[in-house]
Amino acid sequence: MNSLKWRITCWFAASLLAVLAVFVAVTYFHLQHELRLEKWERAHPEHSDWILHGSYSKSEVDDIAGELGRLSLLYAVPVAILALAIGRLFARRSLRPVEDLSQQLRTINARSLKDRVRLTRADREFQAIETSINALLERLESAFKQLTEYSAQVAHELRTPLTLLRLKVEDAAGRIEPGLAETLQEELHRLSEYVDQSLLLATAEQGRLTLRPERILLASLLDDLLETYQLLARHEQRTLHFNASNPITVSADPRYLRQMLHNLLTNALRHGTGPILVSLETKSDAAVCRIENAATPTPPDSNNAGLGLRVVQALAAAQGCQFHTRRHDGAFIAEIQWSAFEGESADRVIPSNHG
């Protein structure tokens, strides 16, 4: 009975039954007293001067009291059921504002912090909670807006210096030791990528992305994209397998869909081990693109892994699809799901030349 509704229901029913039990007990003992100890007398209806005296025997008293007890038990069952039903009804009505509040809060995320909760015909206590929650949401909206704006500004400010540094390193390549020059270029490229990812994340979370959705055949898009990653996987002595059953067409912006897949595949190469499995399938009225690889024993030290997944999450939300990650039996699994898609018959299989 961890539910507050049931606790209120049981409290109401127990209170009502306790009152009835006290009432029955008082009636029972009072009746016992009247029938056993009190004597009654009254005048004869036809002769006012005749006085009748009498009392009940012990067996008659026990019989009357027993009948009262049996009737009380007989009526106790429907009364208890009725009390539970009424208590349940009162509990549901009393806690309906809490359910409405919880349902509204579940719909609020980083892209809808401007929304506020509203409770109609709620008690003053719930209205006070509504006011406090809306004040909290307002503070969160302001803080999140400042943070995303700051991130975007920092990313903009860093892009130019990094570009200049890369150009200077390229110009000075002849005067710098080749190994050092290559290292500097790699680090500058990594920083530039990090800045671009931060800027894209800030833009997506602020809802300022300009989407140009198209009908995309996922298998063809992945087949083209995986050619480069197949080479990278071979360089690291790893394999990349791609399976696509049921050709699937979705509506998405190809630029941002490529960015999502690029981030997931890069994350699998940088922070995973063993073979990389990429698959397309349909399940429960949803199209699923899954990327799976063995996870490293310890979380990656680089911030790029977490940032890349955050970018995928933000781009998925902007394009109306879902993104989930999980760990299972030592594997890291990332899934992109589309609820709206077009598929062909299940007996067709797209052969893949990857892996």
C-alpha positions in Angstrom: 0.0 0.0 0.0 2.6 2.5 -1.0 0.1 4.5 -3.1 -1.2 7.6 -1.4 -4.6 7.0 -2.9 -4.9 3.7 -1.2 -3.7 5.0 2.1 -6.3 7.7 2.0 -9.0 5.2 0.9 -8.1 2.8 3.7 -8.0 5.7 6.2 -11.4 6.8 5.2 -12.9 3.3 5.3 -11.2 2.5 8.6 -12.5 5.7 10.2 -16.0 5.0 9.0 -15.9 1.4 10.2 -14.5 2.5 13.6 -17.4 4.9 14.1 -19.9 2.2 13.1 -18.2 -0.3 15.5 -18.4 2.2 18.4 -22.0 2.8 17.6 -22.8 -0.9 17.5 -20.9 -1.6 20.7 -22.6 1.2 22.6 -26.0 0.0 21.3 -25.2 -3.6 22.2 -24.1 -2.9 25.8 -26.9 -0.4 26.4 -29.5 -2.9 25.2 -27.9 -5.6 27.4 -28.2 -3.2 30.4 -31.8 -2.3 29.6 -33.0 -5.8 29.1 -31.1 -7.4 32.0 -31.2 -4.8 34.8 -34.0 -2.4 34.1 -37.6 -3.5 34.9 -40.4 -2.1 33.0 -44.0 -1.4 34.0 -46.9 0.1 32.3 -50.7 0.5 32.8 -53.2 -1.9 31.2 -54.7 -0.4 28.1 -58.3 -1.1 29.2 -57.9 -0.7 32.9 -55.8 2.3 33.9 -55.7 1.1 37.5 -54.0 -2.1 36.5 -50.1 -2.0 36.6 -48.2 -4.6 34.6 -44.7 -5.6 35.8 -42.2 -7.7 33.8 -38.7 -8.4 32.5 -36.9 -10.6 29.9 -35.3 -13.8 30.8 -31.6 -14.5 30.3 -32.2 -16.6 27.2 -34.4 -13.9 25.6 -31.8 -11.2 26.3 -29.0 -13.4 24.7 -31.2 -14.1 21.8 -32.0 -10.4 21.2 -28.4 -9.3 21.7 -27.2 -12.1 19.4 -29.6 -11.0 16.7 -28.2 -7.5 16.9 -24.7 -8.8 16.6 -25.6 -11.0 13.6 -27.3 -8.1 11.8 -24.3 -5.8 12.5 -21.9 -8.3 10.9 -24.3 -8.8 8.0 -24.4 -5.1 7.2 -20.7 -4.6 7.9 -19.6 -6.2 4.6 -21.6 -4.0 2.2 -20.9 -1.0 4.4 -17.1 -1.7 4.3 -17.2 -2.1 0.4 -19.2 1.1 0.1 -16.7 2.9 2.4 -13.8 1.7 0.3 -15.5 2.8 -2.9 -16.4 6.3 -1.5 -12.9 6.6 0.0 -11.3 5.7 -3.4 -13.5 8.3 -5.1 -12.6 11.0 -2.6 -8.9 10.1 -2.9 -8.9 10.3 -6.7 -10.7 13.6 -6.7 -8.5 15.0 -4.0 -5.3 13.9 -5.8 -6.4 14.8 -9.3 -4.4 18.1 -9.2 -1.3 16.1 -8.4 -1.8 13.9 -11.4 -2.5 16.9 -13.7 0.7 18.6 -12.3 2.8 15.5 -12.9 1.5 15.0 -16.4 2.2 18.6 -17.3 5.7 18.4 -15.9 6.5 15.3 -17.9 6.0 17.2 -21.1 8.4 20.0 -20.2 12.0 19.6 -21.4 14.9 21.8 -22.4 13.1 23.0 -25.6 9.9 23.9 -23.7 11.1 25.5 -20.5 8.9 28.5 -21.4 5.8 26.4 -20.7 4.1 26.8 -17.3 1.9 24.4 -15.3 -1.8 25.3 -14.8 -4.2 23.8 -12.2 -7.9 24.5 -12.5 -10.2 24.4 -9.5 -7.4 23.3 -7.2 -7.3 23.9 -3.4 -5.1 26.7 -2.0 -2.4 24.2 -1.0 -2.0 23.0 -4.6 -2.2 26.5 -5.9 0.8 27.3 -3.7 2.7 24.4 -5.2 1.8 25.5 -8.7 3.1 29.0 -8.0 6.4 27.6 -6.6 6.9 25.2 -9.5 6.3 28.0 -12.1 8.7 30.2 -10.3 11.3 27.4 -10.4 10.6 26.9 -14.1 11.1 30.6 -14.8 14.5 30.5 -13.0 15.5 27.4 -14.9 14.5 29.0 -18.2 16.5 32.1 -17.5 19.6 30.1 -16.4 19.4 27.7 -19.4 18.9 30.6 -21.8 22.0 32.4 -20.4 24.0 29.1 -20.5 23.1 28.3 -24.1 23.7 31.9 -25.2 27.1 31.9 -23.5 28.0 28.6 -25.1 27.1 29.9 -28.5 29.1 33.1 -27.9 32.1 31.2 -26.8 32.0 28.9 -29.8 31.7 31.9 -32.1 34.6 33.6 -30.5 36.8 30.5 -30.6 36.3 29.7 -34.3 38.3 32.6 -35.7 41.4 32.1 -33.4 41.5 28.4 -34.1 41.2 29.0 -37.8 44.1 31.5 -37.7 46.2 29.1 -35.7 45.7 26.3 -38.2 46.7 28.6 -41.0 49.8 29.7 -39.2 50.8 26.1 -38.5 50.3 25.3 -42.2 52.4 28.3 -43.2 55.2 27.3 -40.8 55.1 23.6 -41.7 58.6 23.9 -43.3 60.1 25.4 -40.1 58.5 23.1 -37.6 59.5 19.5 -37.0 57.1 17.3 -39.1 55.9 15.2 -36.1 55.1 18.3 -34.1 53.4 20.0 -37.0 51.1 17.0 -37.4 50.4 16.8 -33.7 49.5 20.5 -33.7 47.2 20.1 -36.7 45.4 17.1 -35.1 44.9 19.0 -31.8 43.6 22.1 -33.6 41.3 20.0 -35.7 40.0 18.3 -32.5 39.4 21.7 -30.9 37.7 23.1 -34.0 35.4 20.0 -34.1 34.6 20.5 -30.4 33.7 24.2 -31.0 31.5 23.3 -34.0 29.8 20.6 -32.0 29.2 23.1 -29.1 27.8 25.7 -31.5 25.5 23.1 -33.1 24.3 21.9 -29.7 23.5 25.5 -28.6 21.6 26.2 -31.8 19.6 23.0 -31.6 18.7 23.4 -27.9 17.6 27.0 -28.5 15.3 25.8 -31.3 17.0 27.9 -34.0 17.8 25.1 -36.4 16.5 25.6 -40.0 15.3 22.2 -41.1 14.9 21.1 -44.7 13.4 17.6 -44.5 13.6 15.2 -47.4 12.5 11.6 -48.0 15.7 9.6 -47.3 16.4 5.9 -47.9 18.3 5.1 -44.8 20.1 2.1 -46.3 21.6 4.1 -49.1 22.6 7.0 -46.8 24.3 4.6 -44.4 25.9 2.6 -47.3 27.6 5.8 -48.5 28.5 7.0 -45.1 30.0 3.7 -43.9 32.6 3.6 -46.7 34.9 6.0 -44.9 34.3 4.4 -41.5 35.1 1.0 -43.0 38.6 2.3 -43.8 39.0 3.8 -40.3 37.9 0.5 -38.7 40.4 -1.5 -40.8 43.1 0.9 -39.8 42.4 0.1 -36.1 42.2 -3.6 -37.0 38.4 -3.7 -36.3 35.5 -4.7 -38.4 32.3 -2.9 -39.3 29.1 -4.9 -40.2 26.0 -3.4 -41.7 22.7 -5.2 -42.0 19.5 -3.7 -43.4 16.3 -5.7 -43.8 13.1 -4.0 -45.0 14.3 -0.9 -46.9 13.2 2.1 -44.8 12.4 5.6 -46.0 12.1 8.5 -43.4 11.6 12.2 -43.6 14.6 14.1 -42.2 17.1 16.8 -42.9 20.0 14.9 -44.6 22.6 17.3 -43.2 21.6 16.8 -39.5 20.9 13.1 -40.0 24.4 12.6 -41.4 25.8 14.6 -38.4 23.9 12.3 -36.0 25.2 9.1 -37.6 28.7 10.7 -37.9 28.7 11.4 -34.2 27.6 7.9 -33.3 30.1 6.1 -35.5 32.9 8.4 -34.4 32.0 7.7 -30.8 32.0 3.9 -31.5 35.5 4.1 -33.0 37.0 6.4 -30.4 35.5 4.9 -27.3 34.6 1.4 -28.1 36.4 -1.9 -28.9 35.8 -4.9 -31.1 33.5 -5.0 -34.1 30.9 -2.3 -34.8 27.4 -3.5 -35.7 25.1 -1.2 -37.7 21.6 -2.4 -38.4 18.3 -1.1 -39.7 15.0 -2.8 -38.7 11.4 -2.3 -37.8 9.8 -3.1 -34.5 6.5 -2.1 -32.8 5.6 0.3 -35.6 8.9 2.1 -35.4 12.0 2.1 -37.7 15.2 1.7 -35.8 18.8 2.4 -36.7 21.1 0.7 -34.2 24.8 1.1 -33.7 26.4 -1.4 -31.3 29.9 -2.1 -30.1 31.8 -3.4 -27.1 32.1 -0.7 -24.5 35.4 0.2 -22.9 35.8 -1.0 -19.2 36.0 2.6 -18.0 34.1 5.7 -19.2 36.0 7.8 -21.8 38.0 10.7 -20.4 37.3 13.0 -23.4 34.4 15.4 -23.2 33.8 14.8 -26.9 32.0 11.5 -26.2 29.3 13.1 -24.0 29.1 16.2 -26.2 28.6 14.2 -29.3 25.8 12.2 -27.8 24.2 15.4 -26.5 24.3 16.8 -30.0 22.6 13.6 -31.4 19.9 13.9 -28.7 19.2 17.6 -29.5 19.2 16.9 -33.3 16.8 13.9 -32.8 14.4 16.0 -30.8 14.5 18.8 -33.4 13.6 16.4 -36.2 10.9 14.5 -34.3 12.6 11.2 -33.8 13.8 9.5 -30.6 17.3 8.7 -29.5 18.2 6.2 -26.7 21.5 4.7 -25.4 22.0 1.8 -23.1 24.6 -0.7 -21.9 23.8 -4.5 -22.2 26.2 -7.4 -21.5 29.3 -5.2 -21.9 28.0 -3.5 -25.1 27.1 0.1 -25.7 24.0 0.4 -27.9 22.7 3.6 -29.5 19.3 3.7 -31.3 17.6 6.2 -33.4 13.8 5.6 -33.8 11.3 7.0 -36.3 7.6 6.5 -35.7 6.7 7.8 -39.1 8.4 5.8 -41.9 7.8 3.9 -45.2 8.9 0.3 -45.6 8.8 -2.5 -48.1 8.0 -6.1 -47.7 9.9 -8.0 -45.0 11.3 -10.7 -47.4 13.6 -8.2 -49.1 17.1 -7.9 -47.7 19.7 -5.3 -48.8 23.1 -7.0 -49.1 26.0 -5.0 -47.6 29.6 -5.0 -48.7 30.8 -3.7 -45.4 32.5 -6.1 -42.9 
